[in-house]
């Protein structure tokens, strides 16, 4: 059997502090999506060839196309743009975004255009590596996905694009997990385990600090069929509280 290649992909777990503790931005994928239809996920997607072409003016050097793809996809799917004014360290905020949309209406859906026109830079330096997952070899559509976490820019409002995503929500890890357990949302195995890992931190600052010191382990789950049920498993030494889960019959 030929194993499909794992396409490079990236995702951001965008963090803020809510009334009850840490919250993460999650989006609900469109029900007609070709992958993870209807699932509650973190914004993200495939690394495009154009993402690699934008690495010249960005930092740090590691995984730059993945970092740029994660920022671009978060803009496209959730309307939040992680960027600096050129030469400044601060993230653009909600007021900056309103000025940009007024000044560059033709660039409102194209963050790449804003890099030159509005003298912005992708805030790739604000992304902290969190996890690295590769889709099981038994799956027909596979991704080699780097997970990052980053602080949410102040005042920017998340909004679903209506094409790839239907809903945006700031959720505590516990609430997102509870929605999956109760059947109110489809929470896939990698999403579930990374929510559980995020829940170890009580604030966004603590999560960023912890992630900066924890090792990144490449996780390649295996799917088996046992007593007519599909089971997905990872090695027990990957650093997660859970190592297996039953998959729904129609899961792909």
Backbone as CSV, one residue per row, in Angstrom:
resi,resn,N_x,N_y,N_z,CA_x,CA_y,CA_z,C_x,C_y,C_z
1,UNK,0.843,-1.194,0.000,0.000,0.000,0.000,0.884,1.251,0.000
2,UNK,0.559,2.171,-0.883,1.290,3.425,-0.953,0.807,4.368,0.147
3,UNK,1.735,4.886,0.906,1.389,5.822,1.978,1.335,7.228,1.400
4,UNK,0.191,7.927,1.532,0.098,9.288,0.997,1.098,10.210,1.695
5,UNK,1.661,11.178,0.972,2.599,12.110,1.608,1.873,13.007,2.614
6,UNK,2.595,13.406,3.631,2.041,14.329,4.626,2.372,15.759,4.199
7,UNK,1.356,16.547,3.880,1.553,17.909,3.399,1.906,18.833,4.568
8,UNK,2.815,19.778,4.372,3.170,20.697,5.460,1.995,21.594,5.823
9,UNK,1.757,21.753,7.115,0.633,22.556,7.601,1.008,23.189,8.935
10,UNK,0.240,24.191,9.342,0.526,24.895,10.590,-0.766,25.412,11.199
11,UNK,-0.751,25.573,12.512,-1.915,26.076,13.227,-1.463,26.906,14.412
12,UNK,-2.299,27.870,14.824,-2.009,28.716,15.986,-3.066,28.503,17.057
13,UNK,-2.603,28.277,18.276,-3.468,28.316,19.448,-3.311,29.728,20.021
14,UNK,-4.230,30.615,19.637,-4.160,32.025,20.019,-4.741,32.182,21.427
15,UNK,-3.980,32.786,22.343,-4.329,32.763,23.761,-4.665,34.150,24.317
16,UNK,-5.583,34.148,25.272,-5.850,35.339,26.064,-6.311,34.890,27.452
17,UNK,-6.365,35.810,28.389,-6.851,35.516,29.728,-8.301,35.956,29.854
18,UNK,-9.193,35.017,30.225,-10.590,35.325,30.429,-10.920,35.404,31.904
19,UNK,-12.196,35.620,32.240,-12.598,35.745,33.640,-12.256,34.523,34.487
20,UNK,-12.266,33.342,33.865,-12.015,32.113,34.622,-10.641,31.518,34.327
21,UNK,-9.785,32.260,33.612,-8.466,31.730,33.292,-8.184,31.769,31.801
22,UNK,-7.262,30.929,31.370,-6.798,30.941,29.989,-7.914,30.570,29.014
23,UNK,-7.939,31.278,27.868,-8.878,30.976,26.788,-8.100,30.865,25.481
24,UNK,-8.602,30.032,24.585,-7.965,29.821,23.286,-8.996,30.044,22.191
25,UNK,-8.573,30.659,21.096,-9.479,30.891,19.977,-9.663,29.596,19.198
26,UNK,-10.927,29.215,19.003,-11.245,28.029,18.215,-12.254,28.401,17.141
27,UNK,-12.178,27.698,16.026,-13.101,27.922,14.919,-13.802,26.610,14.586
28,UNK,-15.026,26.727,14.118,-15.763,25.545,13.665,-15.667,25.487,12.144
29,UNK,-15.085,24.419,11.643,-14.895,24.303,10.205,-16.237,24.103,9.490
30,UNK,-16.269,24.558,8.268,-17.480,24.443,7.461,-17.863,22.971,7.321
31,UNK,-19.154,22.703,7.335,-19.626,21.316,7.239,-19.345,20.694,5.878
32,UNK,-19.028,21.525,4.873,-18.689,21.002,3.549,-17.180,20.997,3.309
33,UNK,-16.423,21.216,4.357,-14.971,21.216,4.220,-14.468,19.836,3.816
34,UNK,-13.378,19.829,3.048,-12.806,18.560,2.614,-12.034,17.838,3.696
35,UNK,-11.740,18.541,4.781,-11.013,17.923,5.885,-11.589,18.430,7.204
36,UNK,-11.826,17.517,8.132,-12.343,17.855,9.466,-13.628,18.669,9.381
37,UNK,-14.529,18.264,8.498,-15.776,18.998,8.305,-16.549,19.112,9.624
38,UNK,-16.919,20.347,9.967,-17.714,20.598,11.159,-16.960,20.543,12.465
39,UNK,-15.667,20.263,12.436,-14.904,20.083,13.669,-14.562,21.419,14.309
40,UNK,-14.397,21.381,15.623,-13.921,22.523,16.395,-12.398,22.422,16.434
41,UNK,-11.716,23.393,15.825,-10.268,23.305,15.652,-9.627,24.655,15.948
42,UNK,-8.303,24.691,15.907,-7.567,25.944,15.956,-7.385,26.453,14.532
43,UNK,-7.349,27.765,14.306,-7.144,28.260,12.939,-5.840,27.730,12.359
44,UNK,-5.868,27.382,11.072,-4.653,26.888,10.438,-4.943,26.238,9.110
45,UNK,-3.880,25.763,8.463,-4.050,25.117,7.172,-2.719,24.790,6.533
46,UNK,-2.755,24.477,5.252,-1.560,24.058,4.523,-0.587,25.216,4.319
47,UNK,0.683,24.864,4.240,1.723,25.824,3.886,1.735,25.969,2.369
48,UNK,1.545,27.186,1.878,1.565,27.443,0.442,2.975,27.782,-0.017
49,UNK,3.208,27.637,-1.325,4.516,28.002,-1.885,4.820,29.473,-1.629
50,UNK,3.779,30.313,-1.654,3.980,31.743,-1.432,4.456,32.041,-0.021
51,UNK,4.121,31.178,0.941,4.552,31.416,2.319,6.069,31.384,2.434
52,UNK,6.705,30.475,1.707,8.162,30.386,1.739,8.809,31.626,1.137
53,UNK,8.127,32.245,0.179,8.680,33.433,-0.473,8.651,34.660,0.425
54,UNK,7.910,34.590,1.539,7.784,35.749,2.423,8.719,35.690,3.620
55,UNK,9.648,34.749,3.613,10.490,34.561,4.790,11.645,35.551,4.880
56,UNK,11.919,36.295,3.846,13.127,37.116,3.797,13.169,38.167,4.908
57,UNK,12.019,38.755,5.224,12.002,39.846,6.188,11.450,39.409,7.545
58,UNK,11.451,38.113,7.820,10.859,37.617,9.059,11.921,36.969,9.934
59,UNK,11.539,36.747,11.174,12.402,36.089,12.150,11.497,35.383,13.156
60,UNK,11.978,34.401,13.898,13.281,33.742,13.824,13.371,32.840,12.603
61,UNK,14.534,32.208,12.424,14.773,31.475,11.181,14.072,30.128,11.131
62,UNK,13.796,29.493,12.278,13.273,28.126,12.240,11.802,28.102,11.864
63,UNK,11.476,27.196,10.959,10.090,26.927,10.551,9.365,28.177,10.041
64,UNK,10.069,29.073,9.375,9.438,30.326,8.960,8.238,30.134,8.037
65,UNK,8.312,29.278,7.001,7.112,29.103,6.170,5.907,28.624,6.980
66,UNK,6.147,27.779,7.985,5.055,27.301,8.831,4.491,28.446,9.677
67,UNK,5.359,29.284,10.212,4.910,30.413,11.023,4.068,31.385,10.183
68,UNK,4.560,31.672,8.978,3.837,32.587,8.095,2.493,31.987,7.686
69,UNK,2.478,30.699,7.373,1.211,30.050,7.009,0.215,30.108,8.153
70,UNK,0.680,29.896,9.389,-0.212,29.929,10.541,-0.825,31.309,10.718
71,UNK,-0.010,32.358,10.550,-0.524,33.727,10.683,-1.493,34.048,9.555
72,UNK,-1.119,33.677,8.326,-1.996,33.949,7.178,-3.341,33.234,7.331
73,UNK,-3.304,31.969,7.724,-4.548,31.210,7.861,-5.415,31.765,8.996
74,UNK,-4.797,32.247,10.064,-5.574,32.829,11.157,-6.289,34.092,10.698
75,UNK,-5.624,34.872,9.856,-6.281,36.044,9.259,-7.438,35.605,8.367
76,UNK,-7.185,34.645,7.495,-8.198,34.245,6.523,-9.399,33.591,7.185
77,UNK,-9.168,32.764,8.209,-10.252,32.002,8.818,-10.935,32.717,9.976
78,UNK,-10.192,33.601,10.663,-10.746,34.205,11.879,-10.620,35.718,11.932
79,UNK,-10.017,36.339,10.918,-9.969,37.795,10.862,-9.017,38.453,11.834
80,UNK,-8.123,37.710,12.438,-7.136,38.269,13.364,-5.763,38.228,12.706
81,UNK,-5.069,39.363,12.764,-3.806,39.517,12.047,-2.683,39.754,13.047
82,UNK,-1.773,38.788,13.154,-0.594,38.913,14.007,0.501,39.601,13.207
83,UNK,0.665,40.906,13.442,1.633,41.679,12.670,2.190,42.816,13.521
84,UNK,3.398,43.266,13.155,4.038,44.436,13.755,4.036,45.570,12.733
85,UNK,3.913,46.830,13.168,4.336,47.922,12.295,5.841,47.774,12.051
86,UNK,6.279,47.981,10.830,7.675,47.756,10.500,8.592,48.571,11.414
87,UNK,9.578,47.882,12.006,10.519,48.541,12.894,10.051,48.665,14.331
88,UNK,8.829,48.192,14.636,8.301,48.253,15.997,8.086,46.845,16.540
89,UNK,8.087,46.740,17.863,7.937,45.434,18.492,6.490,45.114,18.823
90,UNK,5.635,46.119,18.933,4.259,45.898,19.374,3.425,45.225,18.292
91,UNK,2.397,44.505,18.730,1.427,43.937,17.801,0.401,44.992,17.426
92,UNK,-0.038,44.982,16.175,-1.127,45.883,15.818,-2.376,45.467,16.587
93,UNK,-3.177,46.455,16.991,-4.347,46.188,17.822,-5.633,46.460,17.060
94,UNK,-6.747,46.469,17.784,-8.041,46.667,17.147,-8.158,48.010,16.451
95,UNK,-7.617,49.059,17.065,-7.666,50.389,16.441,-6.850,50.419,15.154
96,UNK,-5.682,49.781,15.184,-4.877,49.691,13.960,-5.640,48.973,12.856
97,UNK,-6.320,47.897,13.214,-7.055,47.127,12.207,-8.170,47.952,11.582
98,UNK,-8.857,48.747,12.393,-9.939,49.581,11.834,-9.361,50.609,10.863
99,UNK,-8.222,51.200,11.203,-7.585,52.164,10.298,-7.132,51.486,9.010
100,UNK,-6.586,50.268,9.129,-6.124,49.552,7.943,-7.272,49.206,7.005
101,UNK,-8.376,48.753,7.575,-9.527,48.394,6.733,-10.098,49.619,6.027
102,UNK,-10.060,50.769,6.693,-10.550,52.003,6.063,-9.587,52.489,4.982
103,UNK,-8.284,52.383,5.263,-7.287,52.922,4.338,-7.023,52.005,3.142
104,UNK,-7.161,50.698,3.347,-6.838,49.733,2.288,-7.989,48.749,2.092
105,UNK,-9.141,49.206,1.662,-10.282,48.288,1.516,-10.021,47.164,0.534
106,UNK,-9.194,47.411,-0.492,-8.899,46.355,-1.467,-7.984,45.292,-0.886
107,UNK,-7.313,45.589,0.234,-6.394,44.638,0.856,-6.998,43.964,2.070
108,UNK,-8.303,44.193,2.298,-8.918,43.721,3.540,-8.871,42.209,3.679
109,UNK,-8.823,41.498,2.560,-8.778,40.042,2.650,-7.412,39.496,2.238
110,UNK,-6.416,40.382,2.136,-5.106,39.954,1.672,-4.015,40.533,2.570
111,UNK,-3.617,39.800,3.606,-2.590,40.326,4.504,-1.248,40.533,3.828
112,UNK,-0.962,39.755,2.785,0.316,39.902,2.098,0.429,41.285,1.475
113,UNK,-0.656,41.794,0.906,-0.635,43.122,0.306,-0.330,44.196,1.341
114,UNK,-0.793,43.989,2.567,-0.578,44.983,3.614,0.878,45.067,4.045
115,UNK,1.659,44.021,3.810,3.056,44.049,4.220,3.792,45.206,3.559
116,UNK,3.525,45.410,2.268,4.186,46.501,1.570,3.444,47.807,1.689
117,UNK,2.130,47.782,1.474,1.350,49.007,1.430,1.288,49.709,2.782
118,UNK,1.138,48.950,3.849,0.996,49.542,5.181,2.255,49.393,6.028
119,UNK,3.330,48.924,5.426,4.616,48.766,6.123,4.461,47.920,7.389
120,UNK,3.962,46.709,7.184,3.784,45.770,8.280,4.725,44.576,8.109
121,UNK,4.923,43.843,9.195,5.676,42.596,9.178,4.882,41.542,9.928
122,UNK,4.865,40.313,9.407,4.267,39.218,10.158,4.987,39.079,11.506
123,UNK,4.221,38.898,12.560,4.794,38.775,13.908,5.195,37.329,14.181
124,UNK,6.059,36.804,13.320,6.467,35.409,13.453,7.242,35.165,14.747
125,UNK,7.854,36.223,15.294,8.622,36.085,16.522,7.745,35.853,17.745
126,UNK,6.442,36.141,17.635,5.535,35.943,18.769,5.005,34.513,18.861
127,UNK,5.261,33.704,17.841,4.781,32.326,17.844,5.773,31.426,18.576
128,UNK,5.289,30.692,19.557,6.109,29.753,20.315,5.703,28.338,19.912
129,UNK,6.685,27.508,19.593,6.375,26.129,19.201,5.708,25.396,20.359
130,UNK,4.683,24.617,20.019,3.916,23.915,21.046,3.875,22.410,20.819
131,UNK,3.703,21.985,19.563,3.576,20.554,19.280,3.833,20.296,17.804
132,UNK,4.059,19.023,17.482,4.296,18.597,16.100,3.613,17.244,15.891
133,UNK,2.581,17.238,15.050,1.802,16.021,14.786,1.815,15.705,13.294
134,UNK,1.892,14.411,12.993,1.788,13.932,11.617,0.605,12.969,11.541
135,UNK,-0.250,13.157,10.552,-1.436,12.325,10.394,-1.044,10.856,10.223
136,UNK,-1.811,9.929,10.819,-1.490,8.500,10.681,-1.319,8.078,9.221
137,UNK,-0.430,7.116,8.999,-0.137,6.663,7.643,-1.328,5.974,6.987
138,UNK,-2.300,5.500,7.790,-3.467,4.810,7.242,-4.494,5.771,6.653
139,UNK,-4.354,7.071,6.925,-5.348,8.033,6.457,-5.073,8.457,5.010
140,UNK,-6.126,8.679,4.204,-5.922,9.048,2.799,-5.445,10.486,2.615
141,UNK,-5.723,11.354,3.605,-5.299,12.760,3.517,-4.459,13.066,4.748
142,UNK,-3.196,13.396,4.530,-2.270,13.490,5.647,-1.602,14.868,5.692
143,UNK,-1.278,15.295,6.924,-0.633,16.580,7.137,0.504,16.436,8.147
144,UNK,1.545,17.194,7.915,2.678,17.312,8.825,2.530,18.690,9.472
145,UNK,1.926,18.725,10.666,1.436,19.974,11.238,2.248,20.422,12.446
146,UNK,2.703,21.674,12.380,3.353,22.303,13.523,2.333,23.191,14.237
147,UNK,2.192,22.974,15.537,1.310,23.772,16.387,2.136,24.865,17.062
148,UNK,1.608,26.088,17.033,2.226,27.202,17.742,1.215,27.798,18.716
149,UNK,1.718,28.458,19.754,0.857,29.288,20.574,1.363,30.717,20.493
150,UNK,0.441,31.679,20.675,0.805,33.093,20.570,-0.197,33.921,21.359
151,UNK,0.226,35.084,21.846,-0.712,35.962,22.549,-1.674,36.622,21.572
152,UNK,-2.914,36.778,21.979,-3.900,37.451,21.132,-3.619,38.948,21.103
153,UNK,-3.673,39.580,19.934,-3.496,41.038,19.881,-4.694,41.748,20.500
154,UNK,-4.437,42.778,21.270,-5.492,43.479,22.000,-6.481,44.135,21.040
155,UNK,-7.753,43.953,21.312,-8.798,44.682,20.599,-9.196,44.133,19.251
156,UNK,-8.452,43.173,18.703,-8.869,42.590,17.431,-10.020,41.614,17.678
157,UNK,-11.011,41.642,16.807,-12.214,40.834,16.986,-12.204,39.674,16.002
158,UNK,-12.377,38.471,16.526,-12.406,37.285,15.670,-13.737,37.196,14.931
159,UNK,-13.667,36.834,13.654,-14.880,36.683,12.844,-14.652,35.582,11.817
160,UNK,-15.577,34.627,11.752,-15.478,33.534,10.787,-15.626,34.068,9.369
161,UNK,-14.944,33.427,8.419,-15.000,33.909,7.037,-16.225,33.423,6.280
162,UNK,-16.953,32.438,6.828,-18.159,31.936,6.175,-17.899,30.949,5.065
163,UNK,-16.623,30.745,4.720,-16.273,29.792,3.669,-15.573,28.576,4.273
164,UNK,-14.434,28.816,4.907,-13.729,27.716,5.573,-14.237,27.508,6.991
165,UNK,-14.657,28.606,7.625,-15.116,28.525,9.015,-16.494,29.154,9.151
166,UNK,-17.286,28.602,10.077,-18.646,29.086,10.290,-18.828,29.794,11.626
167,UNK,-17.856,29.656,12.514,-18.009,30.210,13.856,-16.640,30.372,14.499
168,UNK,-16.464,31.439,15.277,-15.271,31.642,16.091,-15.704,31.757,17.549
169,UNK,-14.899,31.217,18.455,-15.239,31.298,19.874,-13.977,31.258,20.718
170,UNK,-13.972,32.077,21.771,-12.917,32.004,22.775,-13.392,31.057,23.864
171,UNK,-12.668,29.960,24.051,-13.099,28.926,24.979,-11.973,28.569,25.938
172,UNK,-12.335,28.232,27.167,-11.345,27.634,28.046,-11.094,26.215,27.553
173,UNK,-9.907,25.663,27.786,-9.681,24.277,27.381,-10.730,23.335,27.963
174,UNK,-11.133,23.559,29.210,-12.120,22.684,29.845,-13.460,22.753,29.130
175,UNK,-13.886,23.952,28.724,-15.171,24.086,28.026,-15.129,23.436,26.653
176,UNK,-14.019,23.587,25.945,-13.898,22.962,24.623,-13.918,21.446,24.745
177,UNK,-13.222,20.918,25.735,-13.215,19.469,25.952,-14.592,18.967,26.351
178,UNK,-15.286,19.739,27.187,-16.625,19.341,27.621,-17.592,19.312,26.447
179,UNK,-17.455,20.262,25.524,-18.312,20.269,24.340,-18.091,19.019,23.506
180,UNK,-16.848,18.588,23.398,-16.563,17.364,22.663,-17.096,16.138,23.374
181,UNK,-16.909,16.073,24.698,-17.373,14.919,25.467,-18.894,14.789,25.440
182,UNK,-19.588,15.929,25.387,-21.048,15.917,25.407,-21.656,15.756,24.016
183,UNK,-20.821,15.717,22.993,-21.329,15.561,21.640,-21.821,16.858,21.020
184,UNK,-21.556,18.000,21.672,-21.977,19.288,21.105,-21.015,19.774,20.029
185,UNK,-19.841,19.185,19.973,-18.830,19.571,18.983,-17.967,18.367,18.667
186,UNK,-17.451,18.337,17.448,-16.489,17.311,17.055,-15.104,17.829,17.393
187,UNK,-14.454,17.208,18.362,-13.099,17.583,18.764,-12.184,16.418,18.418
188,UNK,-11.336,16.609,17.440,-10.482,15.533,16.951,-9.369,15.229,17.953
189,UNK,-8.755,14.066,17.789,-7.777,13.562,18.748,-6.613,14.533,18.996
190,UNK,-5.935,15.040,17.955,-4.845,15.983,18.226,-5.324,17.249,18.930
191,UNK,-6.496,17.754,18.527,-7.050,18.947,19.175,-7.326,18.667,20.640
192,UNK,-7.932,17.524,20.911,-8.254,17.163,22.289,-6.999,17.105,23.161
193,UNK,-5.981,16.414,22.676,-4.796,16.246,23.508,-4.045,17.556,23.715
194,UNK,-4.042,18.416,22.706,-3.362,19.697,22.885,-4.165,20.649,23.758
195,UNK,-5.494,20.526,23.768,-6.299,21.271,24.740,-5.987,20.803,26.165
196,UNK,-5.862,19.505,26.340,-5.531,18.969,27.661,-4.164,19.469,28.125
197,UNK,-3.230,19.512,27.207,-1.895,20.002,27.562,-1.928,21.494,27.881
198,UNK,-2.710,22.263,27.117,-2.838,23.698,27.373,-3.456,23.963,28.739
199,UNK,-4.357,23.084,29.170,-5.052,23.255,30.435,-4.117,23.165,31.640
200,UNK,-2.883,22.721,31.455,-1.924,22.682,32.555,-1.542,24.087,33.021
201,UNK,-1.727,25.091,32.160,-1.358,26.470,32.488,-2.603,27.274,32.857
202,UNK,-2.475,28.145,33.828,-3.608,28.917,34.315,-3.733,30.281,33.644
203,UNK,-2.723,30.689,32.888,-2.767,31.980,32.207,-2.038,31.874,30.878
204,UNK,-2.281,32.857,29.994,-1.601,32.870,28.706,-0.094,33.011,28.894
205,UNK,0.319,33.878,29.808,1.752,34.078,30.044,2.409,32.793,30.540
206,UNK,1.718,32.079,31.420,2.269,30.828,31.938,2.384,29.784,30.839
207,UNK,1.390,29.721,29.938,1.437,28.754,28.834,2.590,29.059,27.887
208,UNK,2.796,30.340,27.581,3.893,30.726,26.700,5.242,30.409,27.339
209,UNK,5.358,30.690,28.634,6.605,30.393,29.347,6.872,28.894,29.372
210,UNK,5.842,28.101,29.665,6.009,26.657,29.728,6.406,26.089,28.362
211,UNK,5.732,26.547,27.318,6.007,26.022,25.979,7.429,26.340,25.529
212,UNK,7.960,27.466,26.004,9.311,27.836,25.619,10.382,26.926,26.181
213,UNK,10.021,26.096,27.171,10.996,25.227,27.806,10.727,23.734,27.594
214,UNK,9.528,23.384,27.120,9.205,21.972,26.952,9.711,21.457,25.610
215,UNK,10.215,20.246,25.566,10.708,19.690,24.298,9.560,19.413,23.332
216,UNK,9.856,19.514,22.048,8.876,19.192,21.006,9.103,17.753,20.570
217,UNK,8.072,16.934,20.716,8.135,15.522,20.331,7.260,15.326,19.095
218,UNK,7.826,14.759,18.040,7.025,14.472,16.853,6.095,13.295,17.144
219,UNK,4.793,13.529,16.948,3.778,12.527,17.273,3.199,11.961,15.973
220,UNK,3.328,10.658,15.789,2.762,9.964,14.628,1.809,8.887,15.139
221,UNK,0.514,9.191,15.239,-0.438,8.193,15.747,-0.565,7.000,14.808
222,UNK,-1.078,5.924,15.372,-1.356,4.700,14.618,-2.828,4.363,14.802
223,UNK,-3.482,3.963,13.723,-4.888,3.571,13.783,-4.989,2.063,13.596
224,UNK,-5.700,1.408,14.505,-5.952,-0.028,14.398,-7.452,-0.270,14.492
225,UNK,-7.880,-1.449,14.044,-9.284,-1.845,14.158,-9.357,-3.007,15.140
226,UNK,-10.131,-2.823,16.201,-10.252,-3.824,17.246,-11.730,-4.025,17.567
227,UNK,-12.189,-5.267,17.420,-13.596,-5.593,17.671,-14.530,-4.676,16.883
228,UNK,-14.131,-4.373,15.656,-14.955,-3.556,14.778,-14.858,-2.063,15.019
229,UNK,-14.020,-1.644,15.960,-13.877,-0.218,16.261,-12.492,0.269,15.842
230,UNK,-12.447,1.496,15.333,-11.181,2.120,14.980,-10.620,2.822,16.214
231,UNK,-9.385,2.492,16.545,-8.716,3.068,17.706,-7.487,3.830,17.220
232,UNK,-7.336,5.071,17.678,-6.144,5.843,17.368,-5.285,5.908,18.623
233,UNK,-3.972,5.677,18.453,-3.057,5.624,19.601,-1.772,6.385,19.301
234,UNK,-1.186,6.919,20.362,0.151,7.497,20.281,1.027,6.827,21.337
235,UNK,2.331,6.985,21.202,3.245,6.433,22.197,3.006,7.107,23.551
236,UNK,3.194,6.362,24.622,2.915,6.887,25.960,3.935,7.928,26.412
237,UNK,5.068,7.996,25.719,6.105,8.941,26.142,6.092,10.243,25.336
238,UNK,4.944,10.567,24.736,4.840,11.786,23.930,4.533,13.032,24.768
239,UNK,4.247,12.832,26.054,4.023,13.984,26.925,2.580,14.393,27.094
240,UNK,1.643,13.494,26.779,0.220,13.790,26.913,-0.418,12.881,27.962
241,UNK,-1.529,13.377,28.552,-2.223,12.610,29.577,-2.955,11.400,29.015
242,UNK,-3.351,11.482,27.767,-4.142,10.436,27.123,-3.349,9.891,25.948
243,UNK,-3.465,8.599,25.672,-2.687,8.017,24.580,-3.537,7.300,23.537
244,UNK,-4.861,7.200,23.741,-5.691,6.540,22.736,-7.119,7.051,22.801
245,UNK,-7.854,6.830,21.709,-9.262,7.241,21.644,-9.978,6.423,20.584
246,UNK,-11.223,6.101,20.831,-12.052,5.459,19.819,-12.496,6.509,18.808
247,UNK,-12.441,6.154,17.539,-12.855,7.065,16.487,-14.292,6.786,16.068
248,UNK,-15.056,7.824,15.708,-16.409,7.596,15.189,-16.359,6.736,13.931
249,UNK,-17.403,5.967,13.650,-17.394,5.077,12.481,-17.092,5.783,11.179
250,UNK,-17.590,7.029,11.015,-17.398,7.732,9.753,-16.170,8.626,9.744
251,UNK,-15.349,8.587,10.788,-14.187,9.475,10.879,-13.192,9.154,9.788
252,UNK,-12.638,10.221,9.186,-11.620,10.068,8.150,-10.375,10.856,8.519
